[in-house]
Amino acid sequence: MLFTIGGVAAQPCTIQFSGLVVSDTGEPLTGATLKLNEKTFTVADQEGKFHFKNLCRGEFTLTIQFVGYHTKTVTLSLTQNLQQTYTLYPDITQLQEVIVADQLQGIEHAYNFAALTEKQLAATAGKTLGEAVKELAGVNTIQAGPGIFKPVIHGVHSQRILILNYGIRQEGQQWGAEHAPEIDPMMASNIVVIKDASAIKYGTDALGGVIIVNPAPLPESPGLGGSVNAILQSNGRSGTISGVLEGGINNHKGWGWRTQGTLKRAGDFHTPDYNLTNTGIQEMNFSGAVGYHNEGNCFEIYFSRFQSEIGILKGTAISNLEDLLSAFERVPPLYTSEFSYSIGEPRQTVSHNLLKINSELPVSSGTWKLQYGFQNNNRREYDIRIGGLSQVPAIHLQLNTHTLETEFETKASAKQTYSVGVTGMYQDNKNIPGTQRIPFIPNFVNLSGGAFGISKFSIGKFSVDAGIRYDYRYYQVSGYDFKNTLYQSQLSFSNLSATLGASRQLQGNQKISTSLSSAWRPPHVAELYSLGTHQSAAAIEYGLLLNDSTNEVMNIEDVTYHNEQALKWVTSYTRAWANLQLDLSAYANYIFNYIYQKPTGVTQNVRGVYPYFRYTQTDALFAGADVAASWNVNTHWSLHPKATLLWAADVKQHDYLVFIPPNRYELTLRYDRATQKKVKNFFAESRLKVVDQQHRVPRTITVREFFEAIDNNTDPLQGSTANFDFMDAPHAYALMNVATGVTLKNEKVQYDIRLVTENLLNTTYREYTNRFRYYANDLGSNFLLSLKCTF
């Protein structure tokens, strides 16, 4: 007996336990944590594989965890080598918490947000940032033709939305509704949209929300990997190729690097009936990063360059009143010609360089964070000009921005955390000489600084967030008016922002949250001093400080203008059943002293005849609801309805505003099949998009009515200051999209193939928020083929 016991005790522990951890759709769950008896643990690799070695015989409790999925616990009796495959199922109520806790930095105080995961971004490959985030409920776009898209969150855009590019506040000439963000979405692993105003740590301007573009974490161990993605599209005959290469550094644990690049070329896009001449695109982007991560210590350096050339629809180039009338009424637009890849005037070229250096240092009481950013933005806009000047930019702006941020985070207890920080920004905007035009906006220096404090804590069954921030901004302005007379100004602004939110987890997989936030922003220099033709907008624009009658720049002491101040309330409700998820949110955003471009009439200058807009202030209310659901009908079939509802009004004038996105509805029917061996994850889906006609619009005064009024020497506005539009809102429309795809995989390489048809029925329509709806229809059918190779 003693021999037997001794023999058992001396038996070697040689059992191996290995296997695979996958999702309910068959995707490997890279990074899933597996624990045996809460003592020994391992992490699933990139293929979802795990391996325990040198185990003894006996009973074990295996716990498998992966963020956003239900934890699985099983009991094992190990007597010999064992291989198993484990499937985890999504925990819907944790999905938002997953994004906050494990993938993003700094949005833990947001109560209403949505995200595009890496898999969802793959479905938008080849699109712009604005087109990508439009996939989320509550997000729309305002555009200028087929190549320029700006995100719209709950009805507002441009200066009222902050975009964080790899943690750096994106600073370009974003004051223009036709100036798209200079960001390549192909570098992102996920994109998060915060739809409340609670992200006060990022500073002023987040009246509508924040868009956070997150690359994947840098590798921390030796190895080499990457991907190549090629996309072909029929509309515009475009081609896009993007690649990523990354790895760790041998013998230097914690160090990692990544390089990424994208090339894109498109020719003229087309509607169902005609070509959109001079709407081609050229794009060339690059980014690179290197960093070190180990036991909470972090140091990273990141650089990116975005460079694009975009053609502006030639039919918007107008020289006289007859041309303007024809441009609004003629089908097809003026100057329509055969397809071409060439990009002529009018056009715009933009380059944007971004450098980021950041570090994190854990100390006994918390974590210190320090981040420096530098950005250089160079924008040129070209017109059709006489005298051989078409190759000389009519607008040439260079913007340099330095930012410095420091933050300290500490955990006072298991239920209470604090964060305090200080931010600063120095910005220098210059008009580059040689345009032979009076600058559209003046030179200026922007000095900004702020300090914030935020806290997260629990009160009973409620999780509560509170924060406060103070900001100061100073402008030093120097420019020339239409008489080429120098003017100089100094302006300063300051204000407080605050947020308070609470959430509670209810029984039955339910969660409810609500937040009330205040945010503010000072008028941008462009909103104060804009003067003249903005060709990429096909409009003439005048700033707040220009006299209504003479268009002379007025003394700032003689003009009444105010900061925009917003008060936004958002409440959201989430519930999950066994096969159904429902997300509802409602909001109201009241913006005092709302600044907008008010249509004012038709006017002419040396660059032609255009509709003209004047910046104006009023009080505005934006209210609405976002609805999204997902119903797994059975193992393979699922339904995904979505709705974005918005109501907006000019409260002060008891009127409506222009370019407010109409209500949108969407229904997707999807079939998924997790097949075996080398062929995996086949899917097919059909998506119906329905867009209402925007009925909440101001009156219409057409260009023809202006034309007739000029001939009859009458006032087409009839002495009224009410808002108006130059054309009736387009009719409602419906688009059908279909897509299918499959994943092919061997031991080393994975191929993802995707085929998409957009606007399957080649429907003719005009988008209300397209600034070029005055001149042309929107895009016809588009066939897209995407092939991604991951290694």
ZADO-293712 format. One record per residue (C-alpha): residue in three letters; x, y, z. Coordinates in steps of 0.05 Angstrom, whole numbers, plus 5000, padded with zeros to 4 digits. Example, Ala and Ser with C-alpha at 12.3 -4.5 7.8 and 13.67 -1.06 7.14 Angstrom:
// ZADO-293712
ALA524649105156SER527349795143
END
This chain:
// ZADO-293712
MET500050005000LEU505650485017PHE508850324950THR502350474913ILE501451144948GLY508651314936GLY507951114864VAL502051564854ALA505552154887ALA511652064844GLN507752004778PRO510152544729CYS505353104709THR505653054633ILE498453154610GLN497253674556PHE490654034549SER489554454486GLY484054694441LEU480455274410VAL476055854435VAL471156134384SER465056584381ASP458056354363THR459656534290GLY465956124289GLU470856704295PRO477056564338LEU476956974402THR484057224405GLY485957414476ALA480756994511THR483156824582LEU482956104607LYS484155934680LEU484855254713ASN482855244787GLU484055994788LYS491555864792THR494255684723PHE492156104664THR493656224591VAL491156664534ALA488456454467ASP492956644409GLN491056984343GLU487656354318GLY483856254383LYS488355674403PHE490555534475HIS495255024507PHE496554794578LYS502654364590ASN505253914646LEU498553804681CYS497453264733ARG491552794733GLY485453044771GLU479353464773PHE479754174747THR475054774741LEU476155144675THR473855864670ILE473856204601GLN472956954596PHE472857444538VAL470358164542GLY463258234515TYR461757484521HIS458557064575THR463656714619LYS463855964611THR465555494669VAL466554744659THR469154174702LEU474453724674SER477153044695LEU484052984664THR486952294657GLN490352374589ASN491852894536LEU485553274516GLN483453734459GLN476954134462THR473454694426TYR469455194468THR464255684441LEU462656334477TYR456356734465PRO455657494466ASP453357834530ILE449458414499THR448958804564GLN456558834567LEU457959044496GLN458359784510GLU462459664573VAL467259244531ILE468859814485VAL470060284544ALA474159834588ASP478559454540GLN479359824474LEU478860564486GLN481761094530GLY477761654562ILE470461514545GLU468661164609HIS464261754627ALA459961714564TYR452961444570ASN450661454498PHE455461194446ALA456060694390ALA461960354357LEU464260054292THR468359434307GLU474059194263LYS469258704229GLN464159254216LEU469559724190ALA471559174140ALA464559254110THR465959994098ALA472959904069GLY474360404014LYS469560914043THR471161574077LEU470761684152GLY464162044145GLU461161474103ALA463560954153VAL460561264216LYS454061384178GLU452760644191LEU451160804263ALA444361024288GLY444161774303VAL449861934254ASN448862244186THR453262634138ILE453263304104GLN456863264037ALA459263653977GLY458763183919PRO460862443918GLY467762533950ILE466862994010PHE463162734072LYS462863054141PRO459862684201VAL453462954231ILE451662734302HIS444462874324GLY443863424272VAL450263824284HIS457063794250SER463764144236GLN465964574295ARG460964224341ILE464063534335LEU470863344362ILE474862804325LEU480462454362ASN485562154315TYR489761644355GLY488162054418ILE489962734386ARG484563254375GLN484163314299GLU485564044278GLY484564234205GLN480364734169GLN474164384195TRP469965014195GLY467864864123ALA461864414114GLU465464164051HIS472064034087ALA472263294103PRO476363024161GLU483462864138ILE483562164168ASP484461494134PRO479461014166MET483460424140MET488360524198ALA482960424251SER481159784288ASN474860104316ILE471360774314VAL467061014371VAL461961574368ILE460061904434LYS453162204422ASP452562604486ALA456663214509SER459862854568ALA466962804540ILE468963464573LYS476163224583TYR477363374509GLY475564114513THR470864594479ASP466764464416ALA463763784433LEU456664044430GLY454363474387GLY459162924407VAL465962614397ILE468662124345ILE474561704369VAL478761354317ASN482660794350PRO488160374317ALA489559684345PRO494459644404LEU501659564383PRO504558864387GLU508458714450SER511958064433PRO516557844375GLY513257644310LEU511057924244GLY504058014217GLY499758454175SER494558504120VAL493358754050ASN486559004028ALA484559143956ILE477859453937LEU475059573868GLN468759983856SER464960083791ASN462060773805GLY468061223794ARG471960613769SER475960683833GLY481460253863THR483960253934ILE489659863963SER491559884037GLY496759504075VAL499059404147LEU505559094172GLU506959024246GLY511058634296GLY514958614360ILE522458674370ASN526558054384ASN529658044454HIS525958674473LYS519458474506GLY514159014506TRP516759374444GLY512359384382TRP511759744315ARG506859844258THR506860154189GLN500560274147GLY499160584080THR493360704032LEU492960893958LYS486461083925ARG484561313856ALA477661463828GLY475161793765ASP468562143752PHE462661863790HIS455961793757THR448561823771PRO443561333739ASP443061803679TYR449362213670ASN456662303688LEU458862773745THR464563113709ASN470763283748THR469162893812GLY475362453813ILE479462313875GLN486762163888GLU489061973958MET495661753988ASN496261614063PHE501561344109SER502361224184GLY507660914228ALA508160784303VAL513160494352GLY511960394426TYR513560044491HIS508559744540ASN510259364603GLU506859314671GLY502959964662ASN508760354633CYS507460624564PHE511261034513GLU509061134440ILE511061554380TYR506261594321PHE506461964255SER501361994199ARG500662364133PHE494062444095GLN494262724025SER488462803977GLU486263153914ILE478763203902GLY475263473840ILE469163923849LEU463263813802LYS464764253742GLY457364433736THR458064873798ALA462765353762ILE458365933743SER460066603710ASN453366973702LEU446066963723GLU443966563663ASP448966023680LEU446666003752LEU439365913730SER441465383682ALA445665023735PHE439664973781GLU434764743728ARG438864383674VAL439263623669PRO444763403662PRO449063943695LEU453064443655TYR459664193625THR457763453631SER462563033590GLU465062313583PHE468461933640SER475562143657TYR480662033713SER483362743703ILE481963253758GLY481463973734GLU478964613764PRO475164713809ARG478864243856GLN482064223925THR488463913950VAL489663774024SER495463484063HIS495363354137ASN501263134179LEU500462894251LEU505862734302LYS504062444370ILE508562284430ASN505162014492SER507161644555GLU503861344617LEU507361244684PRO504060854741VAL505561094811SER503260844879SER497261314880GLY495061264807THR497461384736TRP500461994703LYS499162114629LEU502762604584GLN501462724510TYR504263214458GLY501563304389PHE503663704328GLN499463784265ASN500764124199ASN494864234152ASN495864524083ARG489664674041ARG489364933969GLU482865083932TYR483165213857ASP478165573813ILE476965653739ARG480466333732ILE481966783674GLY488867053657GLY492266373663LEU491166353738SER487365693742GLN493665343767VAL494465863822PRO490365693885ALA484866193901ILE485265963974HIS491765724004LEU491765614079GLN496965314125LEU495065134197ASN500164904249THR497564644316HIS501364444379THR497664104436LEU500063884504GLU495863494554THR497263194622GLU492562784664PHE492762414731GLU488061834746THR487161534814LYS482661014845ALA480361234913SER476660584926ALA473560004890LYS467560434875GLN470661114864THR475661394813TYR478162094799SER481662424740VAL484463134735GLY488163444678VAL490664064643THR490764194567GLY493864724523MET493864894449TYR497765384405GLN495165474334ASP497765904277ASN493665994213LYS496966334154ASN494766514084ILE500466334037PRO501966933991GLY501166873916THR493666733908GLN492467433878ARG485967443917ILE483767753982PRO484167194034PHE477566834048ILE479266814122PRO484667224158ASN491167004190PHE490366854263VAL493666574325ASN489466154373LEU491766054445SER487365584485GLY487865254553GLY483464864600ALA483164464664PHE478263914683GLY476363444739ILE471862824731SER469762274778LYS466061614774PHE462861314836SER457060894861ILE451061104902GLY446960494920LYS445160134856PHE446960734813SER453560864778VAL454661614776ASP459362054735ALA460662794746GLY465463274715ILE467164014707ARG471864384661TYR474165104650ASP476865354583TYR479865994557ARG481166184484TYR484766784455TYR484866994381GLN489667484350VAL487067644280SER490168004221GLY486868044152TYR484468464093ASP477468684076PHE474468714005LYS477769403996ASN484469074012THR484869484076LEU488569164135TYR484569014198GLN487068714264SER483268454324GLN484268124391LEU478667694420SER478167274482PHE472966774507SER472066344569ASN466865904600LEU465265294642SER462764604620ALA459764074665THR456663384661LEU452662934708GLY450362234690ALA447761604723SER446260894702ARG443160284733GLN443059554716LEU435959274722GLN433358574726GLY432358174662ASN438658414626GLN436259134625LYS440259774633ILE437960494636SER442361114636THR441361864633SER445962464629LEU445563214628SER451463594600SER453164314584ALA458264484530TRP460465114495ARG464665374439PRO466966064417PRO465566294345HIS471066064298VAL475066594261ALA471866344196GLU464966464224LEU466967164244TYR470867404183SER469166974122LEU469267394059GLY467967193988THR467066583944HIS468165883973GLN468665483909SER468564793942ALA461864993973ALA459565323908ALA457365923949ILE459266613972GLU459866684048TYR460067274096GLY461967254169LEU458567524232LEU463068134235LEU461568374164ASN456568934155ASP449968684126SER449569244075THR456769424057ASN460368764076GLU465769184110VAL469168874171MET466269214232ASN469669394297ILE468668824346GLU466269314399ASP460469514354VAL457968804341THR453968354387TYR456067624382HIS456267074433ASN459066394450GLU454865794431GLN452365464495ALA449064784492LEU445064394543LYS444163674523TRP440063124556VAL440562404534THR437061794562SER438361084536TYR435360404550THR438259724532ARG435059044540ALA437358354518TRP433257724511ALA435857044491ASN435857214417LEU433957954415GLN437558594432LEU434259274435ASP437659954442LEU433560594450SER435861294463ALA432361974464TYR435662654467ALA434563404467ASN440063904453TYR438364644462ILE443865094433PHE443765824453ASN446766304401TYR447165754349ILE451465984290TYR449365764220GLN449865974148LYS443366314130PRO441466344055THR441067074039GLY440567153963VAL444267123898THR450167573885GLN455967653836ASN463467793843VAL469567713799ARG469266963809GLY462166893783VAL454966883806TYR453166453866PRO447966363921TYR450566723981PHE450066554055ARG451266994116TYR453266724184THR447666864234GLN446166694307THR439666434336ASP437165944389ALA436265244362LEU433264604388PHE435263904364ALA431263314390GLY430362604368ALA431261864380ASP435861304358VAL433260594353ALA437159964338ALA435459234346SER438158554329TRP433957924326ASN437157244316VAL431256884283ASN435056224285THR442055954280HIS443256274212TRP438156824199SER437857504234LEU434258164226HIS437258844242PRO432459444241LYS435060144255ALA431960844256THR434861544263LEU429562064280LEU431062804285TRP427063444295ALA430464124293ALA427964834294ASP430165564297VAL426765714363LYS428066464363GLN424866584295HIS419666024301ASP422365734237TYR426265144210LEU433565074191VAL436664844126PHE440864214114ILE437963834174PRO438263084160PRO431362774149ASN429062154185ARG432261504163TYR430160774169GLU433960144154LEU432459404154THR437758874143LEU436358134132ARG442657714141TYR444556994133ASP450856724167ARG453856034164ALA460155834201THR462655304154GLN468154804166LYS475554714149LYS478455224102VAL471855554081LYS468955954139ASN463956484156PHE459756534093PHE454557094095ALA449457424051GLU445258024068SER440058494039ARG439159194065LEU433459684052LYS434760414067VAL428960904068VAL429961654075ASP424062114087GLN422962764051GLN424963324098HIS418363684112ARG420964124169VAL424164624122PRO423765384113ARG420365714054THR423265643984ILE425366223940THR428265953876VAL433866243834ARG428766373779GLU424666793828PHE431067183845PHE432367253770GLU425367523757ALA425767993817ILE432168293789ASP428768403722ASN422668713756ASN426769113807THR422968793865ASP424968463930PRO424367703928LEU424967674004GLN418968144011GLY422268474071SER422267834112THR428267584151ALA425566874155ASN430066304133PHE429266034063ASP432365534015PHE433765583941MET430364933923ASP424964493952ALA427163903994PRO428163273951HIS422962723952ALA423562113997TYR427461533968ALA429060803982LEU435560443965MET436759693963ASN443759423977VAL445958703976ALA452458383998THR455657704005GLY462357454029VAL466556874053THR472856744092LEU478156254066LYS483456044114ASN489555594118GLU494855534171LYS498356194156VAL493856634114GLN486556854118TYR482857134057ASP476457534066ILE472557634001ARG466658113998LEU462058303940VAL457158883949THR452059213905GLU449759913927ASN443460223899LEU441759563866LEU435659843829ASN439660453803THR434760923836THR434961663819TYR434862103880ARG437862723913GLU440462743984TYR437763344024THR444363434062ASN448563443998ARG450664153984PHE450863983910ARG443563753907TYR442164423875TYR446264203814ALA445863443805ASN442862783826ASP446362303873LEU450061663854GLY447461083814SER449060353824ASN455860153851PHE458959453850LEU464559343900LEU469458773905SER473958723966LEU479558223979LYS483258244045CYS489257804059THR491357744132PHE497757394153
END
